[in-house]
Amino acid sequence: AQSVTQLDSHVSVSEGTPVLLRCNYSSSYSPSLFWYVQHPNKGLQLLLKYTSAATLVKGINGFEAEFKKSETSFHLTKPSAHMSDAAEYFCVVSDGSGGYNKLIFGAGTRLAVHP
Amino acid sequence: EAQVTQNPRYLITVTGKKLTVTCSQNMNHEYMSWYRQDPGLGLRQIYYSMNVEVTDKGDVPEGYKVSRKEKRNFPLILESPSPNQTSLYFCASSPEGQGLWGYTFGSGTRLTVV
């Protein structure tokens, strides 16, 4: 069975400093991996996705993530945090074991950005 | 605009009173799914549908029903709501079940059962 572990439930950074949100996954298949962002009182928006092409994936708003198979990780980074990045972030793995790809969500990481 | 529309956004109801949360997508997507979001648990899948008249249980289906009579609509039905169904609900759709293109989510329905 596939699973996702987000290693930090809360991350706090200062504006202009780098962001690192950590995600480890377990998978019996070649996974598809996603990062979604949820702003307060909003739905989930796709930030980026990995589907077995380039291991370094660039997403929207300056975010990127690197797929490391040897470490089973898919950490999300951004060089310089902006106040508008404050939100909850979900790492998601797509599970193809049931004949279709069910999304399995991590518990989420809440990012706070301070002036 | 391509979107998934859920209604209502907020709902407070009493235990045992049947309710329906509607979900509609305008992208001609085959795959639709319902999730509930609870603090510290991320999103958990309730039901999904691969196409019209094809539905199946997700991880937490107890107390819920769904139907898929038309491609664009996928309502979530709570026949007899209970307080443990108080949660934030999301509908999602995708062109197909493989998830390679990601999923489009609705804005959510916050349900409170008292």
Boltz contact constraints between the chains, C-beta under 6 A:
constraints:
  - contact:
      token1: [A, 32]
      token2: [B, 99]
      max_distance: 6.0
  - contact:
      token1: [A, 43]
      token2: [B, 105]
      max_distance: 6.0
  - contact:
      token1: [A, 43]
      token2: [B, 106]
      max_distance: 6.0
  - contact:
      token1: [A, 43]
      token2: [B, 107]
      max_distance: 6.0
  - contact:
      token1: [A, 43]
      token2: [B, 108]
      max_distance: 6.0
  - contact:
      token1: [A, 44]
      token2: [B, 105]
      max_distance: 6.0
  - contact:
      token1: [A, 46]
      token2: [B, 102]
      max_distance: 6.0
  - contact:
      token1: [A, 49]
      token2: [B, 102]
      max_distance: 6.0
  - contact:
      token1: [A, 51]
      token2: [B, 100]
      max_distance: 6.0
  - contact:
      token1: [A, 94]
      token2: [B, 99]
      max_distance: 6.0
  - contact:
      token1: [A, 100]
      token2: [B, 97]
      max_distance: 6.0
  - contact:
      token1: [A, 101]
      token2: [B, 97]
      max_distance: 6.0
  - contact:
      token1: [A, 101]
      token2: [B, 98]
      max_distance: 6.0
  - contact:
      token1: [A, 101]
      token2: [B, 99]
      max_distance: 6.0
  - contact:
      token1: [A, 105]
      token2: [B, 42]
      max_distance: 6.0
  - contact:
      token1: [A, 105]
      token2: [B, 43]
      max_distance: 6.0
  - contact:
      token1: [A, 106]
      token2: [B, 42]
      max_distance: 6.0
  - contact:
      token1: [A, 107]
      token2: [B, 40]
      max_distance: 6.0
  - contact:
      token1: [A, 107]
      token2: [B, 42]
      max_distance: 6.0
  - contact:
      token1: [A, 108]
      token2: [B, 42]
      max_distance: 6.0
